[in-house]
Amino acid sequence: MVPYYRLNEEITSTQQAPMTAREEVFIEGASQEKSGEYPLLDGLNVTETGWRPQPNAVEEPGKETSNGQQLDRNYEGSFSYDDGFRGDTLVGDHFQGSSTPVDAPVREKARKSSNIGYVPRALDTNDNPEVGNVAIRPNTYVTDVHTAEGAGNLEATGVEIRDTWSGATQTVEADTVVLAGGCIETPRLWLNSGLPDDGWVGKGLTTHWFDWVVGVYDDDTVADINPEREHMDPYVGQNSAVRFDKPGVGGLEDIGMSPGLVSFADYLFTEAGYSFDTPVDPDEPWDTRGYIVGKELKRRMANYRQTKAILVLTDDMPRQENGVSLDDTFSDEHGPVPKVRYEPGEEDDERRDELARIAANIHRNAGASHVHRAEWPPLLLHMQSSMRIGKVLDFAGEAKNVDRLFVADHSALANGVGGPNPTNSGQANALRIADHIGDRYF
């Protein structure tokens, strides 16, 4: 994977995210120099416990803009692509999709998700008729994978598609078929197509069994860490620019967001019950847990500018009972709908609890006046592993029981890949599988 990680990071402009007060406070709480806790990790291949600055696939602007103005806190120029501005400043809107630079074409947006970093590159090949074979079919749904008897296994020959606007159907023949519908729709399509299932199709779903630990800080505490800061201002900067990793357990990300997302994620998304009715073990490093509502929620949100969260990303393990099956009572126009089950295992709970304690202690070490554990319920966000390499697929991403059929989305990842955000791994694995497709069949 390493060469493909590097290639993907080059294509997607992955670079160190700029630091803000939020990151400085996290580093204060985590770093060995400050608190005797954890060392700075100086490489990208993490093999020991520690914290590190986080690279993100977000293009940064240059030091100067096209009009020659220096890009600093005194900059008063345009942020429009049409006026020569490139990249992304400290806008903090990446969870919402990021629209910057203003007026830029899709391929020049700063946040290099796949529709920005890869789809335009694919369409560029159409400029050369010898290699251009890319057609985008919006509003199209694949309803069946066609197969024929091969030399040993079944062999994929194409797909049946349905136009969701007109209802018209069509068969598309292909030398190879690549499924990339995600961890829910890829196994749904497989099962609806009647393809072989040895018990692991759709199974083994992981989702990084999240949690969320909140710290509230006094202005003086933030100023003690950096006298130039008046407030923490969690909405400034990329949503996360520093992280903590503990191999075999998972990771933590320092997080800042807009007020609406903060009020929900910090205080209104929980499986623990209402905070006023939920006891806290005195041996635990948090002051409260669970729902915060009413006047108390208003009071907490009044401290929004001094509040930041740490996201817990557990390295949860694939379990065969978790995943996707077909609902035998309900169908839509594309066949039986997926029925999804996810429940963490006891060891996953233990890992999450360990990470939550580390997050709370980072807040404490940095000087937080109040620590709150949200104790999130399961959230299907970082989904992986429902069509696992090693079970359903071989090392090249090809189905073990159907030749010329590949899976190249996050469902192919064999496990939770340690706990980091999975986009880089999913994209790198797709590049790797593409090379194997070329080697085997072209």
MISEVO-569212 format. One record per residue (C-alpha): residue number from 1; residue in three letters; x, y, z. Coordinates in steps of 0.2 Angstrom, whole numbers, plus 2048, in hexadecimal, padded with zeros to 3 digits. Layout:
residues N
{atom NUM "ALA" {X Y Z}}
...
//
This chain:
residues 442
{atom 1 "MET" {800 800 800}}
{atom 2 "VAL" {80E 80C 804}}
{atom 3 "PRO" {812 811 7F2}}
{atom 4 "TYR" {7FF 814 7EF}}
{atom 5 "TYR" {7FD 81E 7FE}}
{atom 6 "ARG" {80B 829 7F8}}
{atom 7 "LEU" {804 82B 7E6}}
{atom 8 "ASN" {7F3 82F 7ED}}
{atom 9 "GLU" {7FA 83C 7F9}}
{atom 10 "GLU" {802 844 7EA}}
{atom 11 "ILE" {7F3 844 7DF}}
{atom 12 "THR" {7E8 84B 7ED}}
{atom 13 "SER" {7F3 859 7F3}}
{atom 14 "THR" {7F5 851 804}}
{atom 15 "GLN" {800 85C 80F}}
{atom 16 "GLN" {801 861 821}}
{atom 17 "ALA" {7F2 86B 827}}
{atom 18 "PRO" {7F5 87C 82E}}
{atom 19 "MET" {7F5 87D 841}}
{atom 20 "THR" {7E9 888 84C}}
{atom 21 "ALA" {7E6 88B 85E}}
{atom 22 "ARG" {7DC 87B 85F}}
{atom 23 "GLU" {7EB 870 85A}}
{atom 24 "GLU" {7F7 87A 865}}
{atom 25 "VAL" {7EC 875 874}}
{atom 26 "PHE" {7EB 863 86F}}
{atom 27 "ILE" {7FE 862 86D}}
{atom 28 "GLU" {800 86A 87E}}
{atom 29 "GLY" {7F5 85C 886}}
{atom 30 "ALA" {7FD 84E 87C}}
{atom 31 "SER" {810 852 87A}}
{atom 32 "GLN" {81E 84A 884}}
{atom 33 "GLU" {826 85B 886}}
{atom 34 "LYS" {817 863 88D}}
{atom 35 "SER" {80F 855 898}}
{atom 36 "GLY" {81A 846 898}}
{atom 37 "GLU" {80D 83C 88E}}
{atom 38 "TYR" {810 838 87C}}
{atom 39 "PRO" {81E 83B 86F}}
{atom 40 "LEU" {81D 844 85F}}
{atom 41 "LEU" {81D 837 851}}
{atom 42 "ASP" {828 83D 843}}
{atom 43 "GLY" {823 831 835}}
{atom 44 "LEU" {813 82C 82B}}
{atom 45 "ASN" {815 81A 82E}}
{atom 46 "VAL" {80F 818 840}}
{atom 47 "THR" {816 80A 84A}}
{atom 48 "GLU" {816 811 85C}}
{atom 49 "THR" {80A 81C 867}}
{atom 50 "GLY" {80B 82F 865}}
{atom 51 "TRP" {804 83F 85E}}
{atom 52 "ARG" {808 847 84D}}
{atom 53 "PRO" {803 855 842}}
{atom 54 "GLN" {7F5 84F 835}}
{atom 55 "PRO" {7F7 850 822}}
{atom 56 "ASN" {7E6 853 819}}
{atom 57 "ALA" {7E1 852 807}}
{atom 58 "VAL" {7DE 865 807}}
{atom 59 "GLU" {7E8 870 7FB}}
{atom 60 "GLU" {7EF 87F 804}}
{atom 61 "PRO" {7F1 891 7FC}}
{atom 62 "GLY" {802 898 7F8}}
{atom 63 "LYS" {80A 8A5 803}}
{atom 64 "GLU" {805 8B2 7F6}}
{atom 65 "THR" {7F5 8B4 7EC}}
{atom 66 "SER" {7F4 8B9 7DA}}
{atom 67 "ASN" {7F3 8CC 7DE}}
{atom 68 "GLY" {803 8CB 7E8}}
{atom 69 "GLN" {7FC 8CD 7F9}}
{atom 70 "GLN" {803 8C3 807}}
{atom 71 "LEU" {7F7 8B6 80E}}
{atom 72 "ASP" {7F7 8B9 821}}
{atom 73 "ARG" {7EA 8C0 82E}}
{atom 74 "ASN" {7EB 8D1 825}}
{atom 75 "TYR" {7E6 8CA 814}}
{atom 76 "GLU" {7D7 8D4 80D}}
{atom 77 "GLY" {7D7 8CD 7FB}}
{atom 78 "SER" {7CB 8C2 7F2}}
{atom 79 "PHE" {7C9 8AF 7F6}}
{atom 80 "SER" {7C2 8AC 7E5}}
{atom 81 "TYR" {7C9 8A0 7D8}}
{atom 82 "ASP" {7C5 8AC 7CB}}
{atom 83 "ASP" {7D0 8B9 7D3}}
{atom 84 "GLY" {7DF 8AD 7D4}}
{atom 85 "PHE" {7DD 8A5 7E5}}
{atom 86 "ARG" {7E1 893 7E6}}
{atom 87 "GLY" {7E0 886 7F4}}
{atom 88 "ASP" {7D7 888 805}}
{atom 89 "THR" {7D9 893 814}}
{atom 90 "LEU" {7D4 890 826}}
{atom 91 "VAL" {7C1 88F 821}}
{atom 92 "GLY" {7BD 87F 82C}}
{atom 93 "ASP" {7AF 879 820}}
{atom 94 "HIS" {7B7 868 81A}}
{atom 95 "PHE" {7AA 85D 823}}
{atom 96 "GLN" {79D 866 819}}
{atom 97 "GLY" {7A6 863 809}}
{atom 98 "SER" {7B0 873 807}}
{atom 99 "SER" {7AB 87F 7F9}}
{atom 100 "THR" {7BC 888 7F8}}
{atom 101 "PRO" {7C4 891 7EF}}
{atom 102 "VAL" {7B4 89A 7EA}}
{atom 103 "ASP" {7AF 898 7D8}}
{atom 104 "ALA" {7BC 88B 7D4}}
{atom 105 "PRO" {7B8 87D 7C8}}
{atom 106 "VAL" {7B5 86C 7D1}}
{atom 107 "ARG" {7C7 866 7CD}}
{atom 108 "GLU" {7CE 875 7D5}}
{atom 109 "LYS" {7C5 874 7E6}}
{atom 110 "ALA" {7D1 873 7F4}}
{atom 111 "ARG" {7CA 863 7FD}}
{atom 112 "LYS" {7D0 855 7F2}}
{atom 113 "SER" {7C2 848 7F4}}
{atom 114 "SER" {7C0 83B 7E6}}
{atom 115 "ASN" {7B4 845 7DC}}
{atom 116 "ILE" {7C1 853 7DC}}
{atom 117 "GLY" {7D2 84A 7DC}}
{atom 118 "TYR" {7CD 83C 7D0}}
{atom 119 "VAL" {7BE 83D 7C5}}
{atom 120 "PRO" {7C4 84C 7BB}}
{atom 121 "ARG" {7D5 843 7B8}}
{atom 122 "ALA" {7CB 834 7B2}}
{atom 123 "LEU" {7C0 83F 7A6}}
{atom 124 "ASP" {7D1 847 7A0}}
{atom 125 "THR" {7D5 837 797}}
{atom 126 "ASN" {7C6 83A 78B}}
{atom 127 "ASP" {7D1 847 783}}
{atom 128 "ASN" {7DB 839 77C}}
{atom 129 "PRO" {7D0 82D 772}}
{atom 130 "GLU" {7DD 81F 773}}
{atom 131 "VAL" {7DB 81E 786}}
{atom 132 "GLY" {7CB 828 78A}}
{atom 133 "ASN" {7BD 81C 78F}}
{atom 134 "VAL" {7B5 825 79E}}
{atom 135 "ALA" {7A2 828 79E}}
{atom 136 "ILE" {79A 82F 7AE}}
{atom 137 "ARG" {788 829 7AF}}
{atom 138 "PRO" {77F 833 7BD}}
{atom 139 "ASN" {76E 82E 7C3}}
{atom 140 "THR" {773 81C 7BF}}
{atom 141 "TYR" {771 80D 7CB}}
{atom 142 "VAL" {779 7FC 7C8}}
{atom 143 "THR" {76C 7EE 7CC}}
{atom 144 "ASP" {775 7DE 7C6}}
{atom 145 "VAL" {786 7D7 7C3}}
{atom 146 "HIS" {786 7CC 7B3}}
{atom 147 "THR" {791 7BC 7B4}}
{atom 148 "ALA" {795 7AD 7A9}}
{atom 149 "GLU" {79D 79C 7AC}}
{atom 150 "GLY" {7B0 79E 7AB}}
{atom 151 "ALA" {7BF 792 7AB}}
{atom 152 "GLY" {7BD 78F 7BE}}
{atom 153 "ASN" {7B2 79D 7C6}}
{atom 154 "LEU" {7A4 7A7 7C0}}
{atom 155 "GLU" {7AA 7B6 7B6}}
{atom 156 "ALA" {7A3 7C7 7B6}}
{atom 157 "THR" {79E 7CD 7A5}}
{atom 158 "GLY" {795 7DE 7A8}}
{atom 159 "VAL" {787 7E6 7B2}}
{atom 160 "GLU" {774 7EB 7B1}}
{atom 161 "ILE" {771 7FD 7B4}}
{atom 162 "ARG" {761 807 7B7}}
{atom 163 "ASP" {75F 81A 7B3}}
{atom 164 "THR" {756 821 7C3}}
{atom 165 "TRP" {74E 82F 7B9}}
{atom 166 "SER" {747 826 7AB}}
{atom 167 "GLY" {746 814 7B2}}
{atom 168 "ALA" {74E 80D 7A2}}
{atom 169 "THR" {75A 7FE 7A4}}
{atom 170 "GLN" {76A 7FA 79A}}
{atom 171 "THR" {777 7EC 79A}}
{atom 172 "VAL" {789 7F2 79A}}
{atom 173 "GLU" {796 7E5 795}}
{atom 174 "ALA" {7A8 7E6 79C}}
{atom 175 "ASP" {7B8 7DD 79D}}
{atom 176 "THR" {7B9 7DF 7AF}}
{atom 177 "VAL" {7AC 7E6 7BC}}
{atom 178 "VAL" {7B2 7F1 7CB}}
{atom 179 "LEU" {7A5 7F3 7D9}}
{atom 180 "ALA" {7A8 803 7E3}}
{atom 181 "GLY" {797 807 7EB}}
{atom 182 "GLY" {79D 808 7FD}}
{atom 183 "CYS" {79C 7FC 80B}}
{atom 184 "ILE" {789 7FB 80A}}
{atom 185 "GLU" {784 7FB 7F8}}
{atom 186 "THR" {792 7F1 7F1}}
{atom 187 "PRO" {78D 7E1 7FC}}
{atom 188 "ARG" {77B 7E5 7F8}}
{atom 189 "LEU" {77E 7E5 7E5}}
{atom 190 "TRP" {788 7D5 7E7}}
{atom 191 "LEU" {77A 7CC 7F1}}
{atom 192 "ASN" {76C 7D2 7E6}}
{atom 193 "SER" {776 7CC 7D7}}
{atom 194 "GLY" {777 7BA 7DE}}
{atom 195 "LEU" {78A 7B9 7DE}}
{atom 196 "PRO" {792 7AC 7E9}}
{atom 197 "ASP" {793 7AF 7FC}}
{atom 198 "ASP" {79E 7A4 807}}
{atom 199 "GLY" {797 7AE 817}}
{atom 200 "TRP" {7A2 7BD 816}}
{atom 201 "VAL" {79A 7C8 809}}
{atom 202 "GLY" {794 7D7 811}}
{atom 203 "LYS" {79B 7D2 822}}
{atom 204 "GLY" {7A9 7D8 82D}}
{atom 205 "LEU" {7A3 7EB 82D}}
{atom 206 "THR" {7AE 7F7 837}}
{atom 207 "THR" {7AA 809 83A}}
{atom 208 "HIS" {7B8 80F 846}}
{atom 209 "TRP" {7AC 80E 855}}
{atom 210 "PHE" {7AD 820 859}}
{atom 211 "ASP" {7AC 82B 868}}
{atom 212 "TRP" {7AD 83E 86C}}
{atom 213 "VAL" {7B6 846 87A}}
{atom 214 "VAL" {7B3 858 87D}}
{atom 215 "GLY" {7BE 865 887}}
{atom 216 "VAL" {7B9 877 88C}}
{atom 217 "TYR" {7C8 883 88F}}
{atom 218 "ASP" {7C9 894 897}}
{atom 219 "ASP" {7D0 8A2 88D}}
{atom 220 "ASP" {7DF 8A3 899}}
{atom 221 "THR" {7E3 891 896}}
{atom 222 "VAL" {7E4 894 883}}
{atom 223 "ALA" {7EE 8A4 885}}
{atom 224 "ASP" {7FA 89B 891}}
{atom 225 "ILE" {7FE 88E 883}}
{atom 226 "ASN" {800 89C 875}}
{atom 227 "PRO" {7FE 8AF 87B}}
{atom 228 "GLU" {7F9 8B4 86A}}
{atom 229 "ARG" {7E9 8AA 86B}}
{atom 230 "GLU" {7DA 8B2 873}}
{atom 231 "HIS" {7CE 8A3 870}}
{atom 232 "MET" {7CF 892 86A}}
{atom 233 "ASP" {7C3 895 85C}}
{atom 234 "PRO" {7C0 883 856}}
{atom 235 "TYR" {7B8 888 846}}
{atom 236 "VAL" {7C9 88F 83F}}
{atom 237 "GLY" {7D3 884 835}}
{atom 238 "GLN" {7D1 873 82D}}
{atom 239 "ASN" {7C6 868 837}}
{atom 240 "SER" {7D5 85E 83E}}
{atom 241 "ALA" {7E7 861 83C}}
{atom 242 "VAL" {7EF 856 84A}}
{atom 243 "ARG" {7EC 844 850}}
{atom 244 "PHE" {7F1 837 85C}}
{atom 245 "ASP" {7F4 824 858}}
{atom 246 "LYS" {7F6 815 862}}
{atom 247 "PRO" {7F9 806 857}}
{atom 248 "GLY" {7ED 7F7 85A}}
{atom 249 "VAL" {7E1 802 864}}
{atom 250 "GLY" {7DC 811 858}}
{atom 251 "GLY" {7DF 823 857}}
{atom 252 "LEU" {7D9 835 85C}}
{atom 253 "GLU" {7D6 844 852}}
{atom 254 "ASP" {7D5 856 858}}
{atom 255 "ILE" {7C5 85D 851}}
{atom 256 "GLY" {7BD 86E 84F}}
{atom 257 "MET" {7AC 872 846}}
{atom 258 "SER" {79F 87F 843}}
{atom 259 "PRO" {792 882 852}}
{atom 260 "GLY" {784 877 84B}}
{atom 261 "LEU" {78F 868 849}}
{atom 262 "VAL" {798 86B 859}}
{atom 263 "SER" {787 86C 863}}
{atom 264 "PHE" {782 85B 85C}}
{atom 265 "ALA" {792 852 85D}}
{atom 266 "ASP" {797 858 86E}}
{atom 267 "TYR" {787 857 878}}
{atom 268 "LEU" {779 84F 86E}}
{atom 269 "PHE" {77F 83F 866}}
{atom 270 "THR" {781 832 874}}
{atom 271 "GLU" {77C 821 87A}}
{atom 272 "ALA" {77F 825 88C}}
{atom 273 "GLY" {76F 82E 891}}
{atom 274 "TYR" {76C 83F 898}}
{atom 275 "SER" {77C 846 8A1}}
{atom 276 "PHE" {771 84C 8B0}}
{atom 277 "ASP" {76C 83A 8B2}}
{atom 278 "THR" {77C 831 8AD}}
{atom 279 "PRO" {789 82E 8BB}}
{atom 280 "VAL" {79B 830 8B8}}
{atom 281 "ASP" {7A7 824 8BF}}
{atom 282 "PRO" {7B3 82E 8CA}}
{atom 283 "ASP" {7C2 825 8C4}}
{atom 284 "GLU" {7BE 82A 8B2}}
{atom 285 "PRO" {7C7 83A 8AB}}
{atom 286 "TRP" {7B7 843 8A5}}
{atom 287 "ASP" {7AB 84E 8AF}}
{atom 288 "THR" {79A 84A 8A5}}
{atom 289 "ARG" {794 83E 898}}
{atom 290 "GLY" {784 83C 88D}}
{atom 291 "TYR" {777 849 887}}
{atom 292 "ILE" {779 85B 88C}}
{atom 293 "VAL" {768 864 889}}
{atom 294 "GLY" {75E 874 88D}}
{atom 295 "LYS" {766 882 897}}
{atom 296 "GLU" {776 878 89A}}
{atom 297 "LEU" {778 875 887}}
{atom 298 "LYS" {776 888 884}}
{atom 299 "ARG" {783 88B 892}}
{atom 300 "ARG" {78F 87F 88A}}
{atom 301 "MET" {78D 886 879}}
{atom 302 "ALA" {790 897 87F}}
{atom 303 "ASN" {7A2 891 882}}
{atom 304 "TYR" {7A3 88B 870}}
{atom 305 "ARG" {7B2 895 86C}}
{atom 306 "GLN" {7BC 88D 87A}}
{atom 307 "THR" {7B6 87B 876}}
{atom 308 "LYS" {7BE 86E 86C}}
{atom 309 "ALA" {7BB 85B 86A}}
{atom 310 "ILE" {7C6 84C 867}}
{atom 311 "LEU" {7BF 83E 85C}}
{atom 312 "VAL" {7C3 82C 861}}
{atom 313 "LEU" {7C5 820 852}}
{atom 314 "THR" {7C6 80F 859}}
{atom 315 "ASP" {7CF 801 84F}}
{atom 316 "ASP" {7C0 7F6 850}}
{atom 317 "MET" {7C2 7E4 849}}
{atom 318 "PRO" {7B7 7DC 83C}}
{atom 319 "ARG" {7AA 7D1 843}}
{atom 320 "GLN" {7A0 7C5 838}}
{atom 321 "GLU" {78F 7C9 840}}
{atom 322 "ASN" {791 7DC 83B}}
{atom 323 "GLY" {78D 7E1 829}}
{atom 324 "VAL" {781 7E1 81B}}
{atom 325 "SER" {773 7D4 817}}
{atom 326 "LEU" {764 7D6 80C}}
{atom 327 "ASP" {753 7DB 814}}
{atom 328 "ASP" {747 7CD 810}}
{atom 329 "THR" {737 7D8 813}}
{atom 330 "PHE" {73B 7E8 809}}
{atom 331 "SER" {741 7EC 7F8}}
{atom 332 "ASP" {743 7FC 7EE}}
{atom 333 "GLU" {744 7FE 7DB}}
{atom 334 "HIS" {755 7F6 7DB}}
{atom 335 "GLY" {752 7E7 7E5}}
{atom 336 "PRO" {752 7E2 7F7}}
{atom 337 "VAL" {759 7F0 802}}
{atom 338 "PRO" {769 7ED 80D}}
{atom 339 "LYS" {766 7E9 820}}
{atom 340 "VAL" {775 7F0 82A}}
{atom 341 "ARG" {77B 7EA 83A}}
{atom 342 "TYR" {78A 7F0 845}}
{atom 343 "GLU" {78D 7ED 857}}
{atom 344 "PRO" {79F 7EF 85F}}
{atom 345 "GLY" {7A7 7E0 867}}
{atom 346 "GLU" {7AC 7E0 879}}
{atom 347 "GLU" {7BF 7E3 874}}
{atom 348 "ASP" {7B9 7F2 869}}
{atom 349 "ASP" {7B1 7FA 878}}
{atom 350 "GLU" {7C0 7F8 882}}
{atom 351 "ARG" {7CB 800 875}}
{atom 352 "ARG" {7BF 80E 873}}
{atom 353 "ASP" {7BF 811 886}}
{atom 354 "GLU" {7D2 811 887}}
{atom 355 "LEU" {7D2 81E 879}}
{atom 356 "ALA" {7C5 829 881}}
{atom 357 "ARG" {7CF 829 891}}
{atom 358 "ILE" {7DF 82F 887}}
{atom 359 "ALA" {7D4 83C 87F}}
{atom 360 "ALA" {7CE 842 890}}
{atom 361 "ASN" {7DF 843 897}}
{atom 362 "ILE" {7E6 84D 888}}
{atom 363 "HIS" {7D8 85A 88C}}
{atom 364 "ARG" {7DD 859 89F}}
{atom 365 "ASN" {7EF 85B 89B}}
{atom 366 "ALA" {7EC 86A 890}}
{atom 367 "GLY" {7E2 873 89E}}
{atom 368 "ALA" {7D0 86F 89A}}
{atom 369 "SER" {7C4 876 8A7}}
{atom 370 "HIS" {7B6 869 8A2}}
{atom 371 "VAL" {7B7 858 899}}
{atom 372 "HIS" {7A8 850 892}}
{atom 373 "ARG" {7A6 83F 88A}}
{atom 374 "ALA" {799 83E 87D}}
{atom 375 "GLU" {799 82B 87C}}
{atom 376 "TRP" {792 82A 86A}}
{atom 377 "PRO" {787 81C 864}}
{atom 378 "PRO" {78D 812 855}}
{atom 379 "LEU" {78F 81D 845}}
{atom 380 "LEU" {791 816 834}}
{atom 381 "LEU" {79E 823 82E}}
{atom 382 "HIS" {7AF 81B 82B}}
{atom 383 "MET" {7A8 80B 824}}
{atom 384 "GLN" {7B4 7FD 81E}}
{atom 385 "SER" {7B7 7EB 81C}}
{atom 386 "SER" {7A6 7E4 816}}
{atom 387 "MET" {7AD 7DC 807}}
{atom 388 "ARG" {7BE 7D8 80F}}
{atom 389 "ILE" {7CE 7D4 806}}
{atom 390 "GLY" {7D3 7C3 80D}}
{atom 391 "LYS" {7C1 7BD 80E}}
{atom 392 "VAL" {7B7 7C2 7FF}}
{atom 393 "LEU" {7C5 7C9 7F5}}
{atom 394 "ASP" {7D7 7C4 7F1}}
{atom 395 "PHE" {7E6 7CF 7F4}}
{atom 396 "ALA" {7E3 7D8 7E3}}
{atom 397 "GLY" {7D1 7DC 7E7}}
{atom 398 "GLU" {7C9 7CF 7DB}}
{atom 399 "ALA" {7BB 7C5 7E1}}
{atom 400 "LYS" {7C1 7B3 7E6}}
{atom 401 "ASN" {7B1 7AB 7DF}}
{atom 402 "VAL" {7AE 7B6 7D0}}
{atom 403 "ASP" {7BC 7BA 7C3}}
{atom 404 "ARG" {7BD 7CB 7BC}}
{atom 405 "LEU" {7B3 7D3 7CA}}
{atom 406 "PHE" {7BC 7DF 7D5}}
{atom 407 "VAL" {7B8 7E9 7E5}}
{atom 408 "ALA" {7C1 7FA 7E7}}
{atom 409 "ASP" {7B8 804 7F4}}
{atom 410 "HIS" {7BB 804 807}}
{atom 411 "SER" {7B1 7F4 809}}
{atom 412 "ALA" {7C1 7EB 802}}
{atom 413 "LEU" {7CC 7F1 811}}
{atom 414 "ALA" {7CF 7E2 81C}}
{atom 415 "ASN" {7CC 7EB 82D}}
{atom 416 "GLY" {7CC 7FC 835}}
{atom 417 "VAL" {7DD 800 82F}}
{atom 418 "GLY" {7E3 805 840}}
{atom 419 "GLY" {7D6 813 843}}
{atom 420 "PRO" {7DB 821 837}}
{atom 421 "ASN" {7CF 82A 82B}}
{atom 422 "PRO" {7CD 81D 81D}}
{atom 423 "THR" {7CC 828 80E}}
{atom 424 "ASN" {7DF 827 80A}}
{atom 425 "SER" {7DF 814 80C}}
{atom 426 "GLY" {7CF 812 801}}
{atom 427 "GLN" {7D6 81D 7F3}}
{atom 428 "ALA" {7E8 815 7F4}}
{atom 429 "ASN" {7E0 803 7F4}}
{atom 430 "ALA" {7D6 808 7E5}}
{atom 431 "LEU" {7E6 80E 7DC}}
{atom 432 "ARG" {7EE 7FD 7E1}}
{atom 433 "ILE" {7E0 7F3 7DB}}
{atom 434 "ALA" {7E0 7FC 7CA}}
{atom 435 "ASP" {7F2 7F7 7C7}}
{atom 436 "HIS" {7ED 7E5 7CB}}
{atom 437 "ILE" {7DE 7E6 7BF}}
{atom 438 "GLY" {7EA 7EC 7B1}}
{atom 439 "ASP" {7F6 7DE 7B5}}
{atom 440 "ARG" {7EA 7D0 7B5}}
{atom 441 "TYR" {7DE 7D5 7A6}}
{atom 442 "PHE" {7E5 7E3 79C}}
//
